């Protein structure tokens, strides 16, 4: 018997799960949360100070927008969080991030304005469609 060969019936089967809910996150412990807080850049407030100077605040790792911005710039940190599928604030599934995945919550998969600018620089005309994450549009993928 060849131990390197696995019969079809013995192979692990992948089952798809179709779930409706919200993606949430949790820091595994306080040290992980503090590590994120230390590594995240200061948060720029949308309104400037009365004298017109920009106002910076300490980063808040619980703010989804700030966390998304941080993970977009540092995708290797996404596996340091516990990602969850939540239904009505109740966690149902734990999700595993695969590196380097900057989990983008919401928004289009392809930023149309960026794609148009890149296409213009390359003298291409973008068409409707999807581009693989992390790759600029090309003639075959626009």
ChimeraX attribute file (.defattr): number of C-alpha atoms within 10 A of each C-alpha:
attribute: neighborCount
match mode: 1-to-1
recipient: residues
	/A:1	4
	/A:2	5
	/A:3	5
	/A:4	6
	/A:5	7
	/A:6	9
	/A:7	7
	/A:8	8
	/A:9	7
	/A:10	7
	/A:11	8
	/A:12	7
	/A:13	8
	/A:14	6
	/A:15	6
	/A:16	6
	/A:17	6
	/A:18	5
	/A:19	11
	/A:20	9
	/A:21	14
	/A:22	15
	/A:23	17
	/A:24	19
	/A:25	17
	/A:26	13
	/A:27	16
	/A:28	11
	/A:29	9
	/A:30	9
	/A:31	10
	/A:32	14
	/A:33	17
	/A:34	14
	/A:35	12
	/A:36	21
	/A:37	17
	/A:38	14
	/A:39	12
	/A:40	19
	/A:41	16
	/A:42	15
	/A:43	13
	/A:44	14
	/A:45	11
	/A:46	9
	/A:47	10
	/A:48	12
	/A:49	11
	/A:50	8
	/A:51	6
	/A:52	8
	/A:53	9
	/A:54	12
	/A:55	14
	/A:56	14
	/A:57	10
	/A:58	12
	/A:59	19
	/A:60	19
	/A:61	20
	/A:62	14
	/A:63	9
	/A:64	13
	/A:65	13
	/A:66	18
	/A:67	21
	/A:68	19
	/A:69	16
	/A:70	20
	/A:71	19
	/A:72	17
	/A:73	11
	/A:74	15
	/A:75	19
	/A:76	15
	/A:77	17
	/A:78	22
	/A:79	17
	/A:80	16
	/A:81	19
	/A:82	15
	/A:83	20
	/A:84	19
	/A:85	19
	/A:86	18
	/A:87	15
	/A:88	9
	/A:89	11
	/A:90	12
	/A:91	16
	/A:92	13
	/A:93	13
	/A:94	14
	/A:95	15
	/A:96	13
	/A:97	18
	/A:98	12
	/A:99	12
	/A:100	14
	/A:101	17
	/A:102	22
	/A:103	19
	/A:104	15
	/A:105	14
	/A:106	7
	/A:107	7
	/A:108	9
	/A:109	13
	/A:110	17
	/A:111	10
	/A:112	13
	/A:113	9
	/A:114	12
	/A:115	20
	/A:116	18
	/A:117	14
	/A:118	17
	/A:119	19
	/A:120	12
	/A:121	9
	/A:122	12
	/A:123	11
	/A:124	16
	/A:125	14
	/A:126	18
	/A:127	13
	/A:128	9
	/A:129	10
	/A:130	12
	/A:131	17
	/A:132	10
	/A:133	11
	/A:134	9
	/A:135	8
	/A:136	14
	/A:137	22
	/A:138	15
	/A:139	12
	/A:140	6
	/A:141	14
	/A:142	17
